[in-house]
Amino acid sequence: MQCPECKSTHIHKNGKKKGKQNYICVDCQRQFLDSYQTHKGYSQELKRECLTMYVNGMGLRAIGRVKGIHHVTIMNWVKQVGELLPDAYAPEEIPQVGELDELETFIGAKKTKSGCGQQ
């Protein structure tokens, strides 16, 4: 076995990490495992299914519960796809009628300083 950093064969065992044997190089003090297994990731089909569920109105946490994937992972997939979309839509004709949703916000200060209108 060789050190991945300096290619030295002067190596000692150095405990275990997550059930796998950990080694240390005596020359450069680099710690490493005997064999690394990289995360294979999720299939493109599973990502597509999750994104379809999201577009159809299902929440991130609900998708995570159904598919067994962390909701932050799904959110990152949504962000990645969103970055591929164009910045703005330029219509050929400007619409004559616009539609707005009703939204009420509070601006200013409260009239009372304590509960029930009394000081």
DSSP file (Angstrom, degrees, kcal/mol; ACC not computed):
  #  RESIDUE AA STRUCTURE BP1 BP2  ACC     N-H-->O    O-->H-N    N-H-->O    O-->H-N    TCO  KAPPA ALPHA  PHI   PSI    X-CA   Y-CA   Z-CA
    1    1 A M              0   0    0      0, 0.0     2,-0.3     0, 0.0    10,-0.1   0.000 360.0 360.0 360.0 142.4    0.0    0.0    0.0
    2    2 A Q        -     0   0    0      8,-0.0     7,-0.2     7,-0.0     6,-0.1  -0.861 360.0-106.9-120.2 153.4    1.2    3.5   -0.9
    3    3 A C     >  -     0   0    0      5,-2.1     4,-1.6    -2,-0.3    28,-0.0  -0.622  24.2-140.9 -72.4 132.9    0.4    7.0    0.5
    4    4 A P  T  4 S+     0   0    0      0, 0.0    -1,-0.1     0, 0.0    28,-0.0   0.721  97.5  46.8 -69.6 -17.8   -1.7    8.8   -2.0
    5    5 A E  T  4 S+     0   0    0      3,-0.1    -2,-0.0    25,-0.1    -3,-0.0   0.948 132.2   8.1 -86.4 -58.3    0.2   12.1   -1.3
    6    6 A C  T  4 S-     0   0    0      2,-0.1    -1,-0.1    24,-0.0     0, 0.0   0.422  89.7-125.0-110.4   0.7    3.9   11.2   -1.3
    7    7 A K     <  +     0   0    0     -4,-1.6     2,-0.1     1,-0.2     0, 0.0   0.679  57.0 152.6  64.2  20.6    3.8    7.5   -2.6
    8    8 A S        -     0   0    0      1,-0.1    -5,-2.1     2,-0.1    -1,-0.2  -0.476  43.1-151.8 -77.6 151.5    5.7    6.3    0.4
    9    9 A T        +     0   0    0     -7,-0.2     2,-1.4    -2,-0.1    -1,-0.1   0.322  68.5 105.5-103.3   6.0    5.2    2.7    1.6
   10   10 A H        +     0   0    0     -7,-0.0    16,-2.4     2,-0.0    17,-0.6  -0.693  53.1 151.1 -87.5  88.3    6.1    3.6    5.3
   11   11 A I  E     -A   25   0A   0     -2,-1.4     2,-0.3    14,-0.2    14,-0.2  -0.918  29.5-165.1-129.0 145.3    2.6    3.4    6.6
   12   12 A H  E     -A   24   0A   0     12,-2.4    12,-2.6    -2,-0.3     2,-0.2  -0.920  31.7-103.2-125.7 154.1    1.0    2.6   10.0
   13   13 A K  E     -A   23   0A   0     -2,-0.3    10,-0.3    10,-0.2     3,-0.1  -0.510  32.0-172.0 -70.7 145.9   -2.6    1.8   11.0
   14   14 A N  E     -     0   0A   0      8,-3.5     9,-0.1     1,-0.5    -1,-0.1  -0.349  44.5 -83.3-140.3  55.8   -4.3    4.7   12.7
   15   15 A G  E     -     0   0A   0      7,-0.1     7,-3.0     6,-0.0    -1,-0.5  -0.259  58.5 -68.0  79.6-166.9   -7.6    3.6   14.1
   16   16 A K  E     -A   21   0A   0      5,-0.2     2,-0.5    -3,-0.1     5,-0.2  -0.965  30.4-159.5-129.7 146.1  -10.9    3.2   12.3
   17   17 A K  E >  S-A   20   0A   0      3,-2.7     3,-2.0    -2,-0.4    -2,-0.0  -0.989  80.9 -18.5-125.2 120.9  -13.3    5.8   10.8
   18   18 A K  T 3  S-     0   0    0     -2,-0.5    -1,-0.1     1,-0.3     3,-0.1   0.857 129.1 -51.6  52.1  39.6  -16.9    4.7   10.2
   19   19 A G  T 3  S+     0   0    0      1,-0.2     2,-0.4     0, 0.0    -1,-0.3   0.464 116.6 111.1  82.0   1.2  -15.9    1.1   10.4
   20   20 A K  E <  S-A   17   0A   0     -3,-2.0    -3,-2.7     1,-0.0    -1,-0.2  -0.868  75.9-102.8-111.8 144.4  -13.1    1.3    7.9
   21   21 A Q  E     -A   16   0A   0     -2,-0.4    13,-0.9    -5,-0.2     2,-0.4  -0.427  34.0-151.8 -66.5 129.9   -9.4    1.0    8.6
   22   22 A N  E     - B   0  33A   0     -7,-3.0    -8,-3.5    -2,-0.2     2,-0.3  -0.840  11.2-165.1-103.6 140.9   -7.6    4.4    8.7
   23   23 A Y  E     -AB  13  32A   0      9,-3.1     9,-2.4    -2,-0.4     2,-0.4  -0.856   7.0-153.7-122.7 158.0   -3.9    4.7    7.9
   24   24 A I  E     -AB  12  31A   0    -12,-2.6   -12,-2.4    -2,-0.3     2,-0.5  -0.998  17.6-129.1-132.9 138.5   -1.3    7.4    8.4
   25   25 A C  E  >  -A   11   0A   0      5,-2.4     4,-1.6    -2,-0.4   -14,-0.2  -0.727  10.6-152.4 -84.0 128.8    1.9    8.0    6.4
   26   26 A V  T  4 S+     0   0    0    -16,-2.4    -1,-0.1    -2,-0.5   -15,-0.1   0.827  91.9  49.1 -71.1 -31.3    4.9    8.3    8.6
   27   27 A D  T  4 S+     0   0    0    -17,-0.6    -1,-0.2     1,-0.1   -16,-0.1   0.950 129.2  14.4 -76.0 -50.7    6.8   10.5    6.1
   28   28 A C  T  4 S-     0   0    0      2,-0.1    -2,-0.2   -20,-0.0    -1,-0.1   0.456  92.6-126.9-109.6  -1.2    4.1   13.2    5.3
   29   29 A Q     <  +     0   0    0     -4,-1.6     2,-0.3     1,-0.2    -3,-0.1   0.659  53.2 154.9  65.9  18.5    1.6   12.6    8.2
   30   30 A R        -     0   0    0     -5,-0.1    -5,-2.4    -6,-0.0     2,-0.4  -0.613  34.0-145.8 -77.7 134.0   -1.3   12.2    5.7
   31   31 A Q  E     +B   24   0A   0     -2,-0.3     2,-0.3    -7,-0.2    -7,-0.2  -0.821  30.5 155.1 -99.0 141.3   -4.2   10.2    6.9
   32   32 A F  E     -B   23   0A   0     -9,-2.4    -9,-3.1    -2,-0.4     2,-0.2  -0.979  37.9-113.1-157.7 165.0   -6.2    8.1    4.4
   33   33 A L  E     -B   22   0A   0     -2,-0.3     3,-0.2   -11,-0.2   -11,-0.2  -0.668  29.5-118.7-100.0 159.4   -8.4    5.0    4.0
   34   34 A D  S    S+     0   0    0    -13,-0.9     2,-0.4     1,-0.3    -1,-0.1   0.937  97.6  11.3 -64.6 -47.3   -7.4    1.9    2.1
   35   35 A S  S    S-     0   0    0     -3,-0.0     2,-0.4     2,-0.0    -1,-0.3  -0.995  70.1-149.6-138.0 132.9  -10.1    2.2   -0.5
   36   36 A Y        -     0   0    0     -2,-0.4     2,-0.6    -3,-0.2    -4,-0.0  -0.802   3.9-162.7 -98.8 138.0  -12.5    5.1   -1.2
   37   37 A Q        -     0   0    0     -2,-0.4     3,-0.1     0, 0.0     2,-0.1  -0.946  17.0-145.9-120.3 110.0  -15.9    4.6   -2.5
   38   38 A T        -     0   0    0     -2,-0.6     2,-0.3     1,-0.1    -2,-0.0  -0.367  29.1 -95.4 -72.9 152.2  -17.3    7.8   -3.9
   39   39 A H        -     0   0    0      1,-0.2    -1,-0.1    -2,-0.1     0, 0.0  -0.523  29.0-149.8 -67.7 126.4  -21.0    8.6   -3.6
   40   40 A K        -     0   0    0     -2,-0.3    -1,-0.2     1,-0.2    -2,-0.1   0.701  31.5-145.6 -75.5 -18.5  -22.6    7.4   -6.8
   41   41 A G        -     0   0    0      2,-0.0     2,-0.3    -3,-0.0    -1,-0.2  -0.189  28.7 -53.0  82.4-178.1  -25.3   10.1   -6.6
   42   42 A Y        -     0   0    0      1,-0.1     2,-0.0     2,-0.0     0, 0.0  -0.683  58.0-103.2 -99.1 152.0  -28.9    9.8   -7.7
   43   43 A S     >  -     0   0    0     -2,-0.3     4,-2.0     1,-0.1     5,-0.2  -0.309  24.2-120.1 -71.6 156.5  -30.1    8.7  -11.1
   44   44 A Q  H  > S+     0   0    0      1,-0.2     4,-2.4     2,-0.2     5,-0.1   0.826 114.0  58.0 -64.8 -31.8  -31.3   11.3  -13.7
   45   45 A E  H  > S+     0   0    0      2,-0.2     4,-2.2     1,-0.2    -1,-0.2   0.912 106.3  47.5 -65.8 -42.3  -34.7    9.5  -13.8
   46   46 A L  H  > S+     0   0    0      2,-0.2     4,-2.4     1,-0.2    -2,-0.2   0.903 111.9  50.4 -65.7 -41.1  -35.2   10.1  -10.0
   47   47 A K  H  X S+     0   0    0     -4,-2.0     4,-2.5     1,-0.2    -2,-0.2   0.921 110.4  49.9 -61.0 -43.7  -34.1   13.7  -10.3
   48   48 A R  H  X S+     0   0    0     -4,-2.4     4,-2.3     1,-0.2    -2,-0.2   0.899 110.1  50.5 -62.6 -41.6  -36.6   14.2  -13.2
   49   49 A E  H  X S+     0   0    0     -4,-2.2     4,-2.3     2,-0.2    -1,-0.2   0.925 111.6  47.8 -62.6 -44.6  -39.4   12.6  -11.1
   50   50 A C  H  X S+     0   0    0     -4,-2.4     4,-2.1     1,-0.2    -2,-0.2   0.908 112.6  48.3 -63.7 -42.5  -38.7   14.8   -8.1
   51   51 A L  H  X S+     0   0    0     -4,-2.5     4,-2.5     2,-0.2    -1,-0.2   0.869 110.4  51.8 -66.8 -36.1  -38.6   18.0  -10.3
   52   52 A T  H  X S+     0   0    0     -4,-2.3     4,-1.8     2,-0.2    -2,-0.2   0.912 109.4  49.9 -64.9 -42.0  -41.9   16.9  -12.0
   53   53 A M  H  <>S+     0   0    0     -4,-2.3     5,-2.3     1,-0.2    -2,-0.2   0.886 111.5  49.7 -62.3 -39.0  -43.5   16.5   -8.6
   54   54 A Y  H ><5S+     0   0    0     -4,-2.1     3,-1.6     1,-0.2    -2,-0.2   0.919 109.8  49.4 -66.8 -44.2  -42.2   19.9   -7.5
   55   55 A V  H 3<5S+     0   0    0     -4,-2.5    -1,-0.2     1,-0.3    -2,-0.2   0.833 105.7  58.8 -64.9 -32.0  -43.5   21.6  -10.7
   56   56 A N  T 3<5S-     0   0    0     -4,-1.8    -1,-0.3    -5,-0.2    -2,-0.2   0.349 128.7 -93.9 -82.1   7.0  -46.9   20.0  -10.1
   57   57 A G  T < 5S+     0   0    0     -3,-1.6     2,-0.2     1,-0.3    -3,-0.2   0.478  76.6 140.3 103.0   2.7  -47.2   21.7   -6.7
   58   58 A M      < -     0   0    0     -5,-2.3    -1,-0.3    -6,-0.2    -2,-0.0  -0.592  52.7-113.8 -80.3 141.9  -45.8   19.1   -4.3
   59   59 A G     >  -     0   0    0     -2,-0.2     4,-2.3     1,-0.1     5,-0.2  -0.271  18.3-116.0 -74.0 160.5  -43.7   20.6   -1.5
   60   60 A L  H  > S+     0   0    0      1,-0.2     4,-2.2     2,-0.2     5,-0.1   0.911 115.3  47.0 -62.9 -44.3  -40.0   19.9   -1.0
   61   61 A R  H  > S+     0   0    0      2,-0.2     4,-2.2     1,-0.2    -1,-0.2   0.881 111.1  52.0 -67.5 -37.0  -40.4   18.1    2.3
   62   62 A A  H  > S+     0   0    0      2,-0.2     4,-2.3     1,-0.2    -1,-0.2   0.913 109.9  48.6 -64.9 -42.0  -43.3   16.0    1.0
   63   63 A I  H  X S+     0   0    0     -4,-2.3     4,-2.9     1,-0.2     5,-0.3   0.914 110.3  52.9 -61.9 -42.2  -41.2   14.9   -2.0
   64   64 A G  H  X>S+     0   0    0     -4,-2.2     4,-1.8     1,-0.2     5,-1.1   0.893 109.8  47.4 -60.9 -40.8  -38.4   14.0    0.3
   65   65 A R  H  <5S+     0   0    0     -4,-2.2    -1,-0.2     2,-0.2    -2,-0.2   0.914 115.2  45.2 -66.7 -42.1  -40.7   11.8    2.5
   66   66 A V  H  <5S+     0   0    0     -4,-2.3    -2,-0.2     1,-0.2    -1,-0.2   0.927 124.5  31.6 -67.9 -45.1  -42.1   10.0   -0.6
   67   67 A K  H  <5S-     0   0    0     -4,-2.9    -1,-0.2    -5,-0.2    -2,-0.2   0.601 103.8-120.7 -92.5 -12.5  -38.8    9.4   -2.3
   68   68 A G  T  <5 +     0   0    0     -4,-1.8     2,-0.3    -5,-0.3    -3,-0.2   0.841  69.5 128.0  76.2  32.7  -36.5    9.1    0.7
   69   69 A I      < -     0   0    0     -5,-1.1    -1,-0.3    -6,-0.3    -2,-0.2  -0.923  67.6-100.7-121.1 145.9  -34.3   12.0   -0.3
   70   70 A H    >>  -     0   0    0     -2,-0.3     4,-1.5     1,-0.1     3,-0.6  -0.414  27.7-129.5 -66.5 140.4  -33.3   15.0    1.9
   71   71 A H  H 3> S+     0   0    0      1,-0.2     4,-2.1     2,-0.2    -1,-0.1   0.788 106.7  58.7 -64.8 -27.7  -35.4   18.1    1.0
   72   72 A V  H 3> S+     0   0    0      2,-0.2     4,-2.3     1,-0.2    -1,-0.2   0.861 102.1  54.8 -69.4 -34.3  -32.3   20.3    0.7
   73   73 A T  H <> S+     0   0    0     -3,-0.6     4,-1.8     2,-0.2    -2,-0.2   0.925 109.2  47.0 -62.1 -43.9  -31.0   18.0   -2.0
   74   74 A I  H  X S+     0   0    0     -4,-1.5     4,-2.2     1,-0.2    -2,-0.2   0.897 110.0  53.5 -64.7 -39.8  -34.2   18.5   -4.0
   75   75 A M  H  X S+     0   0    0     -4,-2.1     4,-2.2     1,-0.2    -1,-0.2   0.896 106.9  51.9 -62.1 -39.7  -34.0   22.2   -3.4
   76   76 A N  H  X S+     0   0    0     -4,-2.3     4,-2.3     1,-0.2    -1,-0.2   0.878 108.0  51.7 -64.3 -37.2  -30.4   22.2   -4.9
   77   77 A W  H  X S+     0   0    0     -4,-1.8     4,-2.2     2,-0.2    -1,-0.2   0.907 108.7  50.9 -64.3 -40.7  -31.7   20.4   -7.9
   78   78 A V  H  X S+     0   0    0     -4,-2.2     4,-2.3     1,-0.2    -2,-0.2   0.909 110.4  49.5 -62.8 -41.7  -34.5   23.0   -8.4
   79   79 A K  H  X S+     0   0    0     -4,-2.2     4,-1.9     2,-0.2    -1,-0.2   0.904 109.0  52.3 -63.4 -41.8  -31.8   25.7   -8.2
   80   80 A Q  H  X S+     0   0    0     -4,-2.3     4,-0.6     1,-0.2    -2,-0.2   0.913 112.6  44.2 -61.6 -42.9  -29.6   24.0  -10.7
   81   81 A V  H >X S+     0   0    0     -4,-2.2     3,-0.9     1,-0.2     4,-0.6   0.884 110.3  56.4 -69.1 -37.6  -32.5   23.7  -13.2
   82   82 A G  H >< S+     0   0    0     -4,-2.3     3,-0.8     1,-0.2    -1,-0.2   0.831 100.6  57.8 -63.4 -33.0  -33.5   27.4  -12.5
   83   83 A E  H 3< S+     0   0    0     -4,-1.9    -1,-0.2     1,-0.2    -2,-0.2   0.741 101.1  57.7 -69.6 -21.3  -30.1   28.6  -13.4
   84   84 A L  H << S+     0   0    0     -3,-0.9    -1,-0.2    -4,-0.6    -2,-0.2   0.653  88.7  94.5 -81.6 -15.3  -30.5   27.0  -16.9
   85   85 A L  S << S-     0   0    0     -3,-0.8    -3,-0.0    -4,-0.6     2,-0.0  -0.392  88.1 -96.9 -74.9 154.0  -33.6   29.0  -17.6
   86   86 A P        -     0   0    0      0, 0.0    -1,-0.1     0, 0.0     3,-0.1  -0.325  29.4-123.0 -67.7 155.8  -33.5   32.3  -19.5
   87   87 A D  S    S+     0   0    0      1,-0.2     2,-0.3    -3,-0.1    -2,-0.1   0.910  83.1   8.2 -68.4 -45.1  -33.4   35.5  -17.4
   88   88 A A        -     0   0    0      2,-0.0     2,-0.5     0, 0.0    -1,-0.2  -0.959  64.5-125.9-142.2 155.5  -36.4   37.3  -18.9
   89   89 A Y        -     0   0    0     -2,-0.3     0, 0.0    -3,-0.1     0, 0.0  -0.895  19.4-163.1-102.0 125.5  -39.3   36.7  -21.2
   90   90 A A        -     0   0    0     -2,-0.5     2,-0.0     2,-0.0    -2,-0.0  -0.859  11.7-156.1-111.1  97.0  -39.6   39.2  -24.0
   91   91 A P        -     0   0    0      0, 0.0     3,-0.1     0, 0.0    -2,-0.0  -0.347  18.0-133.8 -71.6 153.4  -43.1   39.0  -25.5
   92   92 A E  S    S+     0   0    0      1,-0.1     2,-0.4    -2,-0.0    -2,-0.0   0.862  93.9  38.9 -73.1 -35.7  -43.7   40.2  -29.0
   93   93 A E  S    S-     0   0    0     -3,-0.0    -1,-0.1     0, 0.0     0, 0.0  -0.927  84.0-126.7-116.3 140.9  -46.9   42.1  -28.0
   94   94 A I        -     0   0    0     -2,-0.4    -2,-0.0     1,-0.1     2,-0.0  -0.741  36.0-116.8 -82.7 126.8  -47.3   44.1  -24.8
   95   95 A P        -     0   0    0      0, 0.0    -1,-0.1     0, 0.0     3,-0.1  -0.331  12.6-148.7 -66.8 145.9  -50.5   42.9  -23.1
   96   96 A Q  S    S+     0   0    0      1,-0.1     2,-0.4     2,-0.0    -2,-0.0   0.725  82.4  48.6 -84.3 -24.6  -53.3   45.4  -22.7
   97   97 A V        -     0   0    0      2,-0.0     2,-0.3     0, 0.0    -1,-0.1  -0.962  68.4-164.1-122.3 133.2  -54.6   44.0  -19.4
   98   98 A G        -     0   0    0     -2,-0.4     2,-0.4    -3,-0.1    -2,-0.0  -0.846   8.0-146.8-112.8 153.4  -52.5   43.1  -16.3
   99   99 A E        -     0   0    0     -2,-0.3     2,-0.4     2,-0.0    -2,-0.0  -0.976  14.0-173.7-123.3 132.0  -53.5   40.9  -13.4
  100  100 A L        -     0   0    0     -2,-0.4     2,-0.2     3,-0.0    -2,-0.0  -0.939  21.3-127.0-122.6 145.6  -52.3   41.5   -9.8
  101  101 A D        -     0   0    0     -2,-0.4     2,-0.4     1,-0.1    -2,-0.0  -0.596  35.7-103.0 -84.0 152.6  -52.9   39.3   -6.8
  102  102 A E        +     0   0    0     -2,-0.2     2,-0.4     2,-0.0    -1,-0.1  -0.620  47.6 169.5 -78.2 131.6  -54.3   41.0   -3.7
  103  103 A L        -     0   0    0     -2,-0.4     2,-0.5     2,-0.0    -3,-0.0  -0.976  15.7-165.6-145.9 128.6  -51.6   41.7   -1.1
  104  104 A E        -     0   0    0     -2,-0.4     2,-0.3     2,-0.0    -2,-0.0  -0.957  10.3-178.2-118.2 131.3  -52.0   43.7    2.1
  105  105 A T        -     0   0    0     -2,-0.5     2,-0.6     2,-0.0    -2,-0.0  -0.902  26.7-121.0-125.7 156.6  -49.0   44.9    4.1
  106  106 A F        +     0   0    0     -2,-0.3     2,-0.4     2,-0.0    -2,-0.0  -0.859  31.8 177.0 -98.3 123.0  -48.6   46.8    7.3
  107  107 A I        +     0   0    0     -2,-0.6     2,-0.3     2,-0.1    -2,-0.0  -0.993  46.2  23.2-126.5 131.4  -46.6   50.0    7.0
  108  108 A G  S    S-     0   0    0     -2,-0.4     2,-0.3     2,-0.0    -2,-0.0  -0.822  92.6 -45.8 118.9-158.5  -46.1   52.4    9.8
  109  109 A A        -     0   0    0     -2,-0.3     2,-0.1     1,-0.0    -2,-0.1  -0.795  54.1-100.5-115.8 156.4  -46.2   52.1   13.6
  110  110 A K        -     0   0    0     -2,-0.3    -1,-0.0     1,-0.1    -2,-0.0  -0.459  23.2-139.5 -71.2 147.0  -48.6   50.4   16.0
  111  111 A K  S    S+     0   0    0     -2,-0.1     2,-0.3     2,-0.0    -1,-0.1   0.826  85.0  51.4 -78.2 -31.8  -51.1   52.7   17.7
  112  112 A T        -     0   0    0      1,-0.1    -2,-0.1     2,-0.0     6,-0.1  -0.821  62.9-156.2-110.2 148.5  -50.9   51.0   21.0
  113  113 A K  S    S+     0   0    0     -2,-0.3     2,-0.2     2,-0.1    -1,-0.1   0.630  78.7  22.6 -95.2 -17.0  -47.8   50.1   23.0
  114  114 A S  S >  S-     0   0    0      4,-0.1     3,-0.9     1,-0.1     5,-0.1  -0.815  99.0 -58.6-140.8-178.2  -49.3   47.3   25.0
  115  115 A G  G >  S+     0   0    0     -2,-0.2     3,-1.6     1,-0.2    -1,-0.1  -0.191 109.8  11.6 -68.1 153.6  -52.2   44.8   24.9
  116  116 A C  G 3  S-     0   0    0      1,-0.3    -1,-0.2    -4,-0.1     3,-0.1   0.611 121.5 -74.3  57.7  19.0  -55.9   45.7   24.7
  117  117 A G  G <  S+     0   0    0     -3,-0.9     2,-0.3     1,-0.3    -1,-0.3   0.524 103.8 112.5  79.9   6.2  -55.1   49.4   23.9
  118  118 A Q    <         0   0    0     -3,-1.6    -1,-0.3     1,-0.1    -4,-0.1  -0.792 360.0 360.0-113.6 156.5  -54.1   50.3   27.4
  119  119 A Q              0   0    0     -2,-0.3    -1,-0.1    -3,-0.1    -4,-0.1   0.441 360.0 360.0 -93.2 360.0  -50.7   51.3   28.8
